[in-house]
């Protein structure tokens, strides 16, 4: 690395034959250096500088930046403050620097250049990295001068003293701390002093009191001539956050400070953290105990309520109090009283002197917290924490509530499948039945979120039969599902529970009549239209199939479902979250109302920290909370469906035709100009219009141009040509294929094109009547039609199409969860042949870039925390232009 933050890269292999040197500004080299660490077979020298880059960026990301003036008088930034742990770590990294990682020769070297002082070289590189990043207007506000915000270096020799004062105390040879000492050994007087200590940054073991430093004469106690200035600068900085330090600034020797109760209480409260942030740690006497902790405890009795379902659905309240503990042992009521009555920050308990944070003393005085509803109490018991006054605290549960928590968190109790079930449940289905039975027996609902095709329907039928065998849970079951699934539910019930009555509440002449203990099937539309009739009986069990229909809690469907009374509620869905965690809240708040709090509370406490990744522990806490109420199994899980054949997923790139490329570029130019001049809702609408138009052009120009039915389709679309090739191969092998597209208009174009080629097809979309839909499914399953064209949204759920061993996604939905649901129409229990999934992607287009994003974030996609096109509407103009630009692929 040369002067002015320039990195020199030398190819030693070529250097013996010719000069092979590349000089890059650090700012340009950073992306390359960061990526090098992930490259297989990375050279040791490259790996070292990549690690150094990451270390420098870690310091900068933590806000460790200081303004300096260079020897040449220019403004610059350096990394700092450098804490002792950072120094140790950086020195260790410097020692690991391979010889090939530097090219600074030392006189007398024979063969390989060497540089003994490796730490200064590494430190200079770290500072150079820091100097590439903060040149923004914010730097002017932070420094009080515009110089350090300028992109180009500025001549600022007049600022040298100011910059030296700013940086010297934070990133120099010493660090200051305060040692709190008692003035008597038994602490009875309650008098203390704070002794100023000086630490060496380069040698953490070197430590003296400030008094010794000042008494050291010209030797400066081994810390150097700058140490006293650095100590005073550190104390001045500390006095800005804690004014009691100000007397030290005028002292001849800033060695110690007397402390009273007020100062001790301030340090225990928030002064010590403020000082630590300013670089001054506070050390307390080891003889004083500081292990007094507080937890919230939910007050319960040993005996559970006699009727748990009624209890959880009622209006009872449970006590919620603070419990303080010393060394992990709870304080007795008398000890709590003594603590509450104390008005000093030091209290004697259990023959020990205890340092008491004022906040803890306040908890002892005001022990009662807001009472909890039973569902709130269960929620905090499961998560183990609660948010109180903006602070997350641990929660203790005991008695029957703790027993219930353990019961819900443990494997379900043994339960045999009902004798009336005309089938044998698989092991995982039997485990699902036991889980559902446990949850509903105590009046709690749940979401069975198994992959499509794993038998959620038969598991629910078995649960209904189990509940009819118990007088406490006997009653009719209402199943709410999309209209397209009514027939499937009726067939499955008649097949697996032939002695159970099943009827439909659907159509213009619907009537409930006298209810027995069987099934009633209805649709979401009927629930909205006739809520009053369905809300009259109290259902023994209420089931929402394809429960993603209630993911919007403010929709009329969700509101109508909440009005239906039932002893227990079960949601069935293969995708509990399609776009964001608020959808999970909507489902679980319907099955188990109150468990996750209100939607605003859930978003603030759980969704935002988890989705943004700002609180790593939040995900684990949320998982503990929802785990008992959400059962999720996937086909790929060990032991779930070993008989399923292999599934192969392939991205198949296609090239745009000249007509498609011309249209694509014209639309980008036109709509990007419109987007640049708009904002708010209008801008988001134009972005959606742009993305939709580009996707349609990638499909076929005729779809985007809305051409009449007689328009020529051949030779105009790369995707259509590839589809022809795939179908020719599949049909030659007597195969069957599902072709999904999100556009009905495109499906009709494909249908017309294949008809002209003599390929038998059939089309199912949202407007297909239910009887016709069932007929199309049966025709395909019988092998009468080899190509089934389907609208993704209308046919992505609820269908059993195991005749197909190929699935083609003609266009991308940009949400892996939705695409996986569609693929599961073929890849489900009953499929005996390997399934091949083909995703058609237009090269160099927005489709290509989105496919790369989905591949790169597959872990997030597996957790279905993606927001699809909605997120793309928030891109900046530059980011959007990068996304939609048509790029050549070589």
C-alpha positions in Angstrom: 0.0 0.0 0.0 1.5 3.3 -1.1 0.8 6.9 0.0 -2.6 8.5 -0.4 -4.5 5.3 0.2 -3.4 3.5 -2.9 -3.1 -0.3 -2.9 -0.4 -1.8 -5.1 -1.0 -5.3 -6.3 2.1 -7.2 -7.5 2.0 -10.4 -9.5 5.3 -12.1 -8.2 5.2 -14.8 -10.9 5.2 -12.2 -13.6 7.5 -9.8 -11.8 10.5 -12.0 -12.6 9.9 -11.5 -16.3 8.3 -8.0 -16.5 6.8 -5.3 -14.4 3.3 -6.6 -13.3 1.9 -4.0 -11.0 -1.7 -2.7 -10.6 -2.3 0.4 -8.5 -5.8 0.8 -7.2 -7.3 3.4 -4.9 -8.5 1.7 -1.7 -12.1 2.7 -2.4 -12.0 0.8 -5.7 -10.2 -2.2 -4.3 -12.6 -2.8 -1.3 -15.3 -4.7 -3.2 -12.6 -7.0 -4.7 -10.9 -7.5 -1.4 -14.1 -8.4 0.4 -15.1 -11.0 -2.2 -11.7 -12.6 -2.2 -12.3 -14.4 1.2 -15.1 -16.4 -0.4 -13.1 -17.5 -3.5 -12.0 -21.1 -3.5 -8.2 -21.6 -3.5 -7.6 -18.0 -2.5 -3.9 -17.1 -2.3 -2.7 -16.6 1.3 -1.7 -13.0 0.6 -5.1 -12.2 -0.9 -6.8 -14.0 2.0 -4.8 -11.9 4.5 -5.7 -8.5 3.0 -9.3 -9.7 2.6 -9.4 -10.4 6.3 -7.8 -7.1 7.0 -10.5 -5.4 4.9 -13.2 -7.1 6.9 -11.6 -6.1 10.2 -11.4 -2.5 9.1 -15.0 -2.4 7.9 -16.1 -4.0 11.2 -14.5 -1.0 13.1 -16.1 1.5 10.7 -19.5 -0.2 10.9 -19.3 0.2 14.7 -18.9 3.9 14.3 -15.2 3.8 15.3 -14.0 6.8 13.2 -11.9 9.9 14.1 -11.0 13.0 12.2 -7.2 13.7 11.8 -4.9 16.0 9.9 -2.1 14.3 8.0 1.5 15.3 8.1 1.0 17.0 4.7 -1.9 19.0 6.3 -4.8 17.2 4.6 -8.1 16.3 6.3 -8.5 12.5 6.7 -10.3 9.9 8.8 -8.8 7.1 10.8 -10.2 4.1 12.6 -10.7 4.7 16.3 -11.0 4.4 19.2 -8.9 1.3 19.2 -9.7 -0.6 22.4 -7.2 -3.0 24.0 -9.0 -6.1 22.7 -8.9 -4.6 19.2 -5.2 -3.9 19.5 -4.5 -7.5 20.6 -6.6 -8.8 17.7 -5.0 -6.6 15.1 -1.5 -7.5 16.4 -2.4 -11.2 16.1 -3.5 -10.6 12.5 -0.4 -8.6 11.7 1.8 -11.5 13.0 -0.1 -13.8 10.7 0.8 -11.7 7.7 2.5 -13.9 5.1 5.7 -12.7 3.5 3.9 -12.6 0.1 1.4 -10.1 1.5 3.8 -7.1 1.4 6.4 -5.8 -1.0 8.3 -3.4 1.2 12.0 -4.3 1.0 14.4 -3.8 3.9 18.1 -3.1 3.1 20.1 -6.3 3.3 17.3 -8.6 2.2 18.6 -11.2 -0.2 15.7 -13.0 -1.8 12.2 -12.4 -0.3 11.3 -8.8 0.7 10.5 -8.6 4.4 8.9 -6.0 6.6 9.4 -6.7 10.4 7.1 -3.9 11.6 4.0 -5.5 10.2 1.5 -3.9 12.7 2.2 -0.3 11.5 1.6 -1.5 7.9 -1.7 -3.2 8.9 -2.7 -0.2 11.0 -2.0 2.2 8.0 -4.2 0.0 5.8 -7.1 0.0 8.3 -6.9 3.8 8.5 -6.9 4.0 4.7 -10.0 1.9 4.6 -11.7 4.2 7.1 -10.7 7.3 5.0 -12.7 5.9 2.0 -16.1 5.8 3.7 -17.4 8.7 5.7 -17.3 11.5 3.1 -21.0 12.5 3.4 -22.8 15.6 4.6 -23.3 13.9 8.0 -19.5 14.2 8.5 -19.8 18.0 8.5 -22.4 17.8 11.3 -20.3 15.4 13.3 -17.1 17.5 13.1 -18.4 21.0 12.9 -16.4 21.7 9.7 -17.2 21.0 6.1 -13.6 19.8 5.3 -14.1 16.3 6.5 -17.2 15.9 4.4 -15.5 16.9 1.1 -14.8 14.0 -1.3 -11.4 15.4 -2.4 -8.7 15.9 0.3 -8.7 19.5 1.7 -5.7 21.5 3.0 -6.6 22.2 6.7 -3.3 22.7 8.6 -5.1 25.2 10.9 -7.2 22.3 12.2 -4.2 20.2 13.3 -4.4 21.0 17.0 -8.2 20.6 17.1 -8.0 17.2 15.3 -5.2 16.1 17.6 -7.2 16.9 20.7 -10.3 15.0 19.4 -8.4 11.9 18.5 -5.6 11.8 21.1 -7.7 10.7 24.1 -9.7 8.0 22.3 -7.0 6.4 20.1 -3.7 6.9 21.8 -1.4 5.0 24.1 -3.6 5.1 27.2 -7.1 4.3 28.4 -8.7 5.7 31.5 -10.9 3.9 34.0 -12.4 4.6 37.4 -11.9 2.2 40.4 -14.5 2.7 43.1 -13.0 2.1 46.6 -14.7 2.1 50.0 -13.1 4.3 52.6 -13.6 1.6 55.3 -13.3 -2.2 55.0 -16.8 -3.0 56.3 -18.7 -0.4 54.2 -20.5 0.8 57.3 -19.8 4.5 56.7 -21.0 4.3 53.1 -18.2 6.6 52.0 -16.4 5.9 48.7 -13.9 7.4 46.3 -13.3 7.0 42.6 -9.6 6.5 41.8 -8.5 7.4 38.2 -6.5 4.5 36.6 -4.4 4.6 33.5 -4.1 1.6 31.2 -1.7 1.0 28.3 -3.5 0.2 25.1 -0.5 -1.7 23.6 0.1 -3.6 26.8 -3.2 -4.3 28.8 -1.2 -5.6 31.8 0.5 -2.2 32.3 -1.7 -0.3 34.8 -1.1 2.6 37.3 -3.1 5.0 39.3 -3.1 8.6 37.9 -1.3 9.7 41.1 1.6 7.4 40.2 1.7 8.7 36.7 1.9 12.3 37.9 4.6 11.4 40.5 6.7 9.6 37.9 8.7 12.6 36.9 10.2 12.8 33.4 9.9 9.0 33.1 6.1 9.4 32.9 5.7 6.0 34.6 6.7 4.2 31.3 3.7 5.7 29.5 5.5 8.4 27.5 5.3 12.2 27.5 1.8 12.3 25.9 0.1 10.2 28.6 -0.9 13.1 31.0 -2.4 15.0 28.2 -4.3 12.0 27.1 -5.6 11.4 30.6 -6.9 15.0 30.9 -8.6 14.7 27.5 -10.3 11.5 28.5 -11.5 13.1 31.8 -12.8 16.1 30.0 -14.7 13.8 27.7 -16.0 11.9 30.7 -17.1 15.1 32.5 -19.3 15.9 29.5 -21.4 12.8 30.1 -21.0 12.8 33.9 -20.5 16.3 35.5 -19.2 15.0 38.9 -15.8 14.5 37.1 -15.4 18.2 36.5 -13.4 18.9 39.8 -10.7 16.6 38.4 -10.1 18.9 35.5 -8.9 21.7 37.7 -6.9 19.5 40.1 -3.1 19.7 40.2 -3.1 15.9 40.2 -6.4 14.3 38.9 -6.0 11.2 41.0 -9.3 10.6 42.9 -12.8 11.9 43.6 -15.0 11.5 46.6 -18.4 9.8 46.0 -21.6 10.2 48.1 -24.9 8.2 47.8 -26.1 10.4 45.0 -23.0 9.8 42.8 -23.0 6.0 43.6 -26.7 5.8 42.6 -26.0 7.7 39.4 -23.2 5.3 38.5 -25.4 2.3 39.2 -28.3 3.7 37.2 -27.0 5.1 33.9 -23.8 7.1 34.4 -21.5 4.1 34.2 -22.8 3.0 30.8 -22.5 6.6 29.5 -18.9 6.8 30.8 -18.1 3.4 29.1 -19.5 4.7 25.8 -17.1 7.7 26.3 -14.1 5.3 26.8 -14.0 5.2 30.6 -14.9 2.0 32.4 -16.1 1.8 36.0 -14.8 -1.0 38.3 -16.6 -1.8 41.6 -15.2 -3.3 44.7 -15.1 -7.1 44.5 -16.4 -7.4 48.1 -19.7 -5.7 47.1 -22.2 -8.1 45.6 -23.8 -6.9 42.4 -25.8 -10.1 41.5 -29.2 -8.7 42.5 -31.5 -9.4 39.6 -35.2 -8.9 38.8 -37.6 -11.1 36.9 -41.3 -10.9 36.4 -43.4 -13.8 37.8 -46.9 -14.8 36.8 -48.9 -15.7 39.8 -50.7 -19.0 39.5 -51.8 -21.8 41.9 -50.8 -25.4 41.8 -54.3 -26.5 40.7 -55.3 -25.8 37.1 -58.8 -24.4 36.4 -61.4 -27.2 36.1 -62.4 -26.1 32.6 -59.3 -24.8 30.7 -61.2 -24.1 27.4 -63.6 -21.8 29.2 -60.8 -20.3 31.3 -58.8 -19.3 28.2 -61.8 -18.0 26.5 -63.0 -16.0 29.6 -62.1 -12.8 31.3 -60.0 -13.9 34.3 -56.8 -12.1 35.2 -53.6 -13.5 36.6 -51.3 -11.6 38.9 -48.0 -10.3 37.4 -45.3 -9.2 39.9 -41.7 -8.4 40.2 -39.5 -11.0 41.9 -36.0 -10.1 43.0 -33.2 -12.6 43.5 -29.8 -12.5 45.0 -27.3 -14.9 43.5 -30.2 -16.7 41.8 -32.1 -17.2 45.1 -35.4 -15.3 45.3 -35.7 -12.7 48.1 -38.2 -13.4 50.8 -41.1 -11.0 51.3 -39.3 -9.6 54.4 -36.1 -9.0 52.3 -38.1 -7.4 49.6 -39.6 -5.0 52.3 -36.1 -4.2 53.6 -34.9 -3.4 50.2 -38.0 -1.3 49.4 -37.5 0.7 52.7 -33.8 1.3 52.0 -32.9 4.8 50.7 -29.3 4.2 50.0 -27.6 2.4 47.1 -25.9 0.0 49.5 -28.0 -2.5 51.5 -27.0 -5.3 53.8 -28.8 -8.6 52.9 -28.0 -12.1 54.0 -24.8 -10.9 55.8 -23.5 -9.3 52.6 -23.4 -5.7 51.4 -25.3 -5.3 48.1 -25.0 -2.7 45.5 -28.6 -1.8 44.5 -29.5 -0.3 41.2 -32.1 2.4 41.9 -34.3 0.7 39.2 -34.2 -2.5 41.2 -35.1 -0.8 44.4 -38.1 0.8 42.6 -39.3 -2.7 41.6 -39.1 -3.8 45.2 -41.3 -0.8 46.3 -43.8 -1.2 43.5 -44.0 -4.9 42.9 -47.4 -5.2 41.2 -47.4 -5.1 37.4 -50.4 -5.0 35.1 -52.5 -8.2 35.5 -52.4 -10.6 32.5 -55.2 -12.3 30.7 -54.7 -16.1 30.6 -53.7 -16.0 27.0 -51.1 -13.2 27.7 -49.8 -15.2 30.6 -49.4 -18.3 28.4 -47.6 -16.2 25.8 -45.0 -14.9 28.2 -44.6 -18.4 29.8 -43.8 -19.9 26.4 -41.4 -17.1 25.2 -39.9 -16.8 28.6 -39.8 -13.0 28.3 -42.1 -9.9 28.4 -41.7 -6.3 27.4 -42.3 -4.0 30.4 -42.0 -0.2 29.9 -40.0 -0.7 26.7 -37.5 -3.2 28.4 -37.4 -6.9 27.7 -37.3 -8.9 31.0 -37.2 -12.6 31.9 -40.4 -14.1 33.1 -40.9 -16.9 35.7 -43.9 -19.2 35.7 -44.9 -21.8 38.2 -47.8 -23.9 39.3 -50.3 -25.2 36.7 -49.2 -22.6 34.1 -45.7 -24.0 34.1 -47.0 -27.5 33.9 -49.1 -26.5 30.9 -46.1 -24.8 29.2 -44.1 -28.0 29.6 -47.0 -30.1 28.3 -47.3 -27.9 25.2 -43.6 -27.8 24.6 -43.1 -31.6 25.0 -44.0 -34.3 22.5 -47.8 -35.0 22.5 -49.2 -37.8 24.6 -49.8 -41.2 23.0 -53.0 -41.5 21.1 -54.2 -44.3 18.8 -56.0 -43.4 15.6 -59.8 -43.7 15.8 -61.2 -47.1 14.9 -63.8 -45.4 12.6 -61.1 -44.1 10.3 -61.1 -46.2 7.2 -57.3 -45.8 6.6 -54.0 -46.2 8.4 -52.3 -43.0 9.3 -48.6 -42.6 8.5 -46.4 -42.0 11.5 -46.1 -38.3 10.9 -49.8 -38.0 10.4 -50.5 -39.8 13.7 -48.1 -37.3 15.4 -50.0 -34.5 13.8 -53.3 -36.0 15.1 -51.9 -36.2 18.6 -50.7 -32.6 18.5 -54.1 -31.4 17.3 -55.8 -33.4 20.0 -53.6 -31.9 22.7 -54.1 -28.4 21.5 -57.9 -28.6 21.1 -58.4 -30.5 24.3 -57.3 -27.4 26.3 -59.3 -25.0 24.2 -56.3 -23.7 22.2 -56.2 -23.7 18.4 -53.3 -24.4 16.1 -52.1 -24.2 12.5 -51.2 -27.4 10.7 -48.8 -26.1 8.1 -47.5 -29.3 6.4 -46.4 -29.2 2.8 -49.1 -29.7 0.3 -49.8 -33.3 -0.4 -48.8 -34.7 3.1 -52.4 -35.4 4.1 -53.7 -32.6 6.2 -57.3 -33.5 5.2 -57.2 -37.1 6.5 -55.4 -35.9 9.7 -58.3 -33.4 10.3 -60.9 -36.1 9.6 -59.2 -38.3 12.2 -59.3 -35.5 14.7 -63.0 -35.0 14.2 -63.6 -38.7 14.9 -61.4 -38.6 18.1 -63.4 -35.6 19.4 -66.7 -37.4 18.9 -65.5 -40.2 21.2 -65.2 -37.7 24.1 -68.5 -36.3 25.6 -66.6 -33.1 26.5 -65.7 -32.4 22.8 -68.5 -34.0 20.8 -70.1 -31.7 18.2 -70.2 -30.8 14.5 -67.2 -29.6 12.6 -67.5 -26.7 10.1 -64.9 -26.7 7.3 -64.4 -23.4 5.5 -62.5 -23.8 2.2 -62.3 -22.4 -1.4 -65.2 -23.4 -3.5 -62.9 -25.5 -5.7 -62.1 -27.8 -2.7 -65.7 -28.6 -1.6 -65.8 -31.7 -3.8 -62.4 -32.9 -2.6 -63.4 -32.6 1.1 -66.7 -34.4 0.5 -65.0 -37.3 -1.3 -62.2 -37.6 1.3 -64.8 -37.7 4.2 -67.0 -40.3 2.5 -63.9 -42.3 1.8 -62.1 -42.2 5.1 -65.1 -41.7 7.5 -68.0 -43.4 5.6 -70.2 -43.5 8.7 -69.9 -39.8 9.3 -72.6 -37.4 7.9 -71.3 -34.7 5.5 -73.2 -31.9 3.9 -72.6 -28.7 2.0 -73.7 -25.3 3.1 -73.3 -23.6 -0.3 -75.3 -22.3 -3.2 -78.6 -20.4 -3.3 -80.7 -23.0 -1.5 -78.4 -23.6 1.4 -79.8 -24.5 4.8 -78.2 -25.8 8.0 -81.3 -27.7 9.3 -80.7 -29.9 12.3 -77.1 -30.4 13.0 -75.7 -33.8 14.2 -72.1 -34.6 14.9 -70.9 -34.7 11.3 -69.2 -32.3 8.9 -70.6 -29.2 7.3 -68.7 -27.8 4.4 -68.9 -24.2 3.2 -66.8 -21.6 1.4 -65.2 -18.3 2.3 -67.6 -16.5 0.1 -70.6 -18.1 1.8 -69.2 -17.2 5.3 -69.0 -13.5 4.2 -72.5 -13.6 2.7 -74.3 -15.6 5.4 -72.3 -15.0 8.6 -75.5 -14.8 10.7 -76.6 -18.4 9.8 -73.2 -19.9 10.5 -72.8 -18.0 13.7 -76.0 -19.4 15.2 -74.7 -22.9 16.3 -71.7 -23.4 18.5 -69.4 -25.6 16.4 -67.4 -28.3 18.1 -64.5 -27.6 15.7 -64.0 -24.8 13.2 -61.5 -25.5 10.4 -60.1 -22.9 7.9 -58.5 -24.8 4.9 -56.1 -22.9 2.7 -56.0 -20.5 5.7 -53.8 -18.0 3.8 -57.3 -16.6 2.8 -57.4 -15.0 6.2 -53.9 -13.5 6.1 -55.4 -10.0 5.9 -57.0 -9.6 9.4 -59.0 -6.6 8.2 -60.6 -8.4 5.3 -64.3 -9.1 5.4 -63.4 -12.8 5.2 -61.3 -12.7 8.3 -63.8 -10.6 10.2 -66.6 -12.9 9.4 -64.6 -16.0 10.5 -64.0 -14.4 13.8 -67.7 -14.2 14.5 -68.3 -17.9 14.3 -68.3 -19.5 17.8 -66.5 -22.8 18.3 -64.8 -24.8 21.0 -61.5 -24.9 19.0 -60.1 -23.5 15.8 -57.7 -25.1 13.4 -56.0 -23.5 10.4 -54.7 -25.7 7.5 -52.2 -24.2 5.1 -49.0 -25.1 3.3 -47.8 -21.5 3.4 -48.4 -19.9 6.8 -46.4 -16.9 5.6 -46.4 -15.8 2.0 -45.1 -12.2 2.3 -44.4 -11.2 5.9 -44.7 -12.2 9.5 -47.9 -10.2 9.9 -49.7 -12.9 8.0 -48.6 -15.5 10.5 -50.0 -13.2 13.2 -53.4 -13.1 11.3 -53.6 -16.9 11.2 -52.5 -17.6 14.8 -54.6 -14.7 16.2 -57.6 -16.4 14.6 -56.8 -19.9 15.9 -55.7 -18.6 19.4 -56.9 -15.0 19.9 -54.7 -12.9 22.1 -51.6 -15.1 22.0 -49.5 -12.7 20.0 -51.0 -9.5 21.3 -52.4 -6.8 19.0 -51.1 -6.4 15.4 -49.2 -3.2 16.1 -47.6 -4.8 19.2 -46.6 -7.8 17.2 -45.1 -5.8 14.5 -43.1 -3.7 16.9 -42.0 -6.5 19.2 -41.5 -9.4 16.8 -42.0 -8.7 13.1 -39.7 -5.7 12.6 -36.7 -7.1 14.7 -37.0 -10.5 13.0 -37.4 -9.4 9.4 -34.8 -6.6 9.7 -32.3 -8.9 11.5 -31.7 -6.2 14.2 -32.3 -8.5 17.1 -30.9 -12.0 16.6 -32.5 -13.3 19.8 -36.0 -12.1 18.7 -36.3 -14.9 16.2 -35.6 -17.5 18.9 -38.0 -16.0 21.3 -40.7 -15.9 18.7 -40.0 -19.5 17.7 -40.4 -20.5 21.4 -43.7 -18.7 21.5 -45.3 -20.0 18.4 -43.8 -23.5 18.3 -46.6 -25.2 20.2 -49.2 -23.6 18.0 -47.6 -24.2 14.6 -46.8 -27.7 13.2 -44.8 -27.5 10.1 -43.4 -30.6 8.2 -41.9 -30.7 4.8 -41.6 -33.4 2.2 -37.8 -33.2 2.4 -37.7 -33.7 6.2 -36.2 -37.0 7.2 -38.8 -39.7 7.7 -41.8 -37.7 6.5 -42.3 -39.1 3.0 -39.5 -41.5 2.1 -41.6 -43.0 -0.6 -41.7 -39.8 -2.6 -39.5 -39.8 -5.7 -36.8 -37.3 -6.5 -37.6 -33.8 -7.6 -35.3 -31.9 -9.9 -35.6 -28.1 -10.3 -34.0 -26.4 -13.3 -33.8 -22.8 -14.4 -34.0 -22.8 -18.2 -32.7 -19.5 -19.7 -34.1 -18.3 -23.0 -32.9 -15.5 -25.3 -35.3 -12.7 -26.2 -36.1 -12.3 -29.9 -35.2 -9.1 -31.7 -38.9 -8.0 -31.4 -38.9 -8.7 -27.6 -35.6 -6.9 -27.0 -36.8 -3.8 -28.9 -40.1 -3.7 -27.0 -38.3 -4.3 -23.7 -35.8 -1.4 -24.2 -38.6 1.0 -25.4 -40.8 0.3 -22.4 -37.8 0.8 -20.0 -36.9 4.2 -21.6 -40.5 5.4 -21.5 -41.6 4.3 -18.1 -38.4 5.0 -16.3 -38.8 8.6 -17.4 -42.3 8.7 -16.0 -41.1 7.1 -12.7 -38.3 9.7 -12.3 -40.8 12.5 -12.2 -43.3 10.9 -9.8 -43.4 10.1 -6.1 -45.6 8.3 -3.5 -48.5 6.1 -4.6 -48.2 7.3 -8.2 -44.6 6.2 -8.3 -45.3 2.8 -6.9 -48.1 2.3 -9.4 -45.8 3.2 -12.3 -43.2 0.7 -11.0 -45.8 -2.1 -10.9 -46.8 -1.1 -14.4 -43.2 -1.3 -15.6 -42.5 -4.7 -14.0 -45.8 -6.1 -15.3 -45.1 -4.8 -18.8 -41.6 -6.3 -18.9 -42.8 -9.7 -17.6 -45.4 -9.8 -20.3 -42.9 -8.8 -23.0 -40.6 -11.7 -21.8 -43.6 -14.0 -22.1 -44.7 -13.0 -25.6 -45.1 -9.6 -27.5 -48.7 -10.6 -28.3 -49.6 -10.6 -24.6 -48.1 -7.1 -24.0 -49.5 -5.7 -27.2 -52.9 -7.3 -26.6 -53.0 -8.4 -30.2 -56.2 -10.0 -31.7 -56.8 -13.7 -31.8 -55.6 -14.2 -35.3 -52.2 -12.7 -34.7 -49.2 -14.9 -35.5 -47.5 -16.4 -32.4 -44.6 -18.5 -33.9 -41.1 -17.2 -34.0 -41.7 -14.2 -31.7 -40.9 -15.5 -28.2 -37.9 -17.4 -26.9 -40.1 -18.8 -24.1 -42.7 -20.2 -26.5 -40.0 -21.8 -28.6 -38.5 -23.5 -25.6 -41.9 -24.6 -24.4 -42.5 -26.3 -27.8 -39.1 -28.1 -27.4 -39.9 -29.3 -23.9 -43.4 -30.5 -24.9 -42.1 -32.3 -27.9 -39.7 -34.2 -25.7 -42.2 -34.9 -22.9 -45.0 -36.0 -25.2 -42.7 -38.2 -27.2 -42.1 -40.1 -23.9 -45.8 -40.3 -23.3 -45.5 -37.9 -20.4 -47.8 -35.4 -18.8 -47.1 -31.8 -17.9 -48.6 -28.9 -15.9 -47.9 -25.4 -17.4 -48.4 -22.6 -14.9 -48.6 -18.9 -15.8 -49.9 -16.0 -13.6 -51.6 -14.5 -16.7 -54.9 -16.0 -18.0 -54.3 -14.1 -21.2 -50.9 -15.8 -21.7 -52.5 -19.2 -21.0 -55.1 -18.6 -23.7 -52.3 -17.7 -26.2 -50.4 -20.9 -25.3 -53.7 -22.9 -25.7 -54.3 -21.4 -29.2 -50.7 -21.9 -30.2 -50.7 -25.6 -29.1 -54.0 -26.2 -30.7 -52.6 -25.0 -34.0 -49.8 -27.5 -33.5 -52.2 -30.3 -32.8 -51.2 -30.7 -29.1 -54.2 -31.7 -26.9 -54.6 -29.2 -24.0 -57.0 -28.0 -21.4 -57.1 -24.8 -19.4 -58.2 -24.1 -15.8 -58.4 -20.5 -14.5 -60.2 -18.5 -11.8 -63.4 -18.3 -13.9 -63.7 -22.0 -14.3 -66.9 -23.3 -12.6 -66.5 -25.8 -9.8 -68.1 -28.8 -11.6 -66.0 -28.1 -14.7 -62.9 -27.8 -12.6 -63.4 -31.2 -11.1 -64.1 -32.6 -14.6 -60.8 -31.2 -15.9 -58.9 -32.7 -13.0 -60.4 -36.1 -13.5 -59.7 -36.0 -17.3 -56.1 -35.2 -16.7 -55.6 -37.8 -14.0 -57.1 -40.4 -16.4 -54.5 -39.5 -19.0 -57.0 -38.2 -21.5 -55.1 -34.8 -21.9 -51.3 -34.6 -21.6 -50.9 -30.8 -21.3 -52.7 -29.0 -18.5 -52.5 -25.2 -18.6 -53.3 -23.5 -15.3 -53.6 -20.1 -13.8 -51.1 -20.0 -11.0 -53.3 -18.2 -8.5 -56.5 -20.2 -9.3 -54.8 -23.6 -9.5 -51.8 -23.3 -7.2 -53.6 -25.0 -4.3 -56.1 -27.8 -3.5 -55.5 -29.9 -6.6 -54.2 -33.5 -6.9 -52.5 -33.8 -10.2 -50.0 -36.7 -9.7 -50.4 -37.8 -13.3 -47.9 -35.1 -14.2 -44.2 -35.8 -13.9 -43.2 -32.4 -15.4 -44.1 -28.9 -14.1 -43.3 -25.8 -16.2 -43.4 -22.3 -14.7 -43.8 -20.2 -17.8 -43.3 -17.0 -15.9 -42.1 -16.3 -12.3 -44.4 -15.3 -9.4 -41.3 -14.0 -7.6 -42.4 -15.7 -4.4 -40.9 -19.2 -3.9 -43.6 -20.2 -1.5 -46.4 -19.6 -4.1 -44.4 -21.5 -6.8 -43.7 -24.4 -4.5 -47.4 -24.7 -3.8 -48.1 -24.9 -7.5 -45.3 -27.5 -8.0 -46.9 -29.5 -5.1 -49.9 -30.2 -7.3 -47.8 -32.9 -8.9 -45.2 -33.5 -6.2 -47.3 -35.0 -3.4 -48.3 -38.3 -1.7 -49.4 -40.6 -4.5 -46.7 -39.5 -7.0 -44.6 -42.5 -8.0 -42.3 -41.0 -10.7 -39.5 -38.4 -10.4 -40.8 -34.9 -11.0 -38.9 -32.4 -13.1 -39.6 -28.6 -12.6 -38.7 -26.2 -15.4 -38.6 -22.5 -14.7 -38.4 -20.4 -17.9 -36.3 -17.3 -17.5 -35.5 -14.6 -20.1 -31.8 -13.9 -20.1 -30.4 -10.5 -19.3 -33.8 -9.2 -18.2 -35.5 -8.3 -14.9 -36.5 -12.0 -14.7 -32.8 -13.0 -14.7 -31.9 -10.6 -11.9 -34.9 -11.6 -9.7 -33.9 -15.3 -10.2 -30.4 -14.5 -9.0 -31.8 -12.7 -6.0 -34.0 -15.6 -5.1 -31.1 -18.0 -5.4 -28.9 -15.8 -3.2 -31.5 -15.5 -0.5 -32.9 -19.1 -0.6 -32.5 -19.4 3.2 -34.9 -16.4 3.5 -37.1 -17.8 0.9 -37.4 -21.1 2.7 -38.6 -19.1 5.7 -41.1 -17.4 3.3 -40.1 -13.9 4.5 -40.2 -12.3 1.1 -42.4 -9.4 -0.1 -42.1 -9.9 -3.9 -43.0 -7.0 -6.1 -44.1 -4.8 -3.1 -40.4 -4.5 -2.0 -39.3 -3.5 -5.6 -41.6 -0.5 -5.5 -39.4 1.0 -2.8 -36.2 0.9 -4.9 -34.5 4.1 -5.8 -34.5 5.2 -9.4 -30.9 4.1 -9.8 -31.6 0.7 -8.2 -34.6 0.2 -10.4 -32.7 1.1 -13.5 -30.1 -1.5 -12.6 -32.8 -4.1 -12.1 -34.6 -3.6 -15.3 -31.7 -2.8 -17.7 -31.5 -5.2 -20.6 -28.1 -6.8 -20.5 -26.4 -8.9 -23.1 -25.4 -12.4 -22.0 -22.2 -13.8 -23.4 
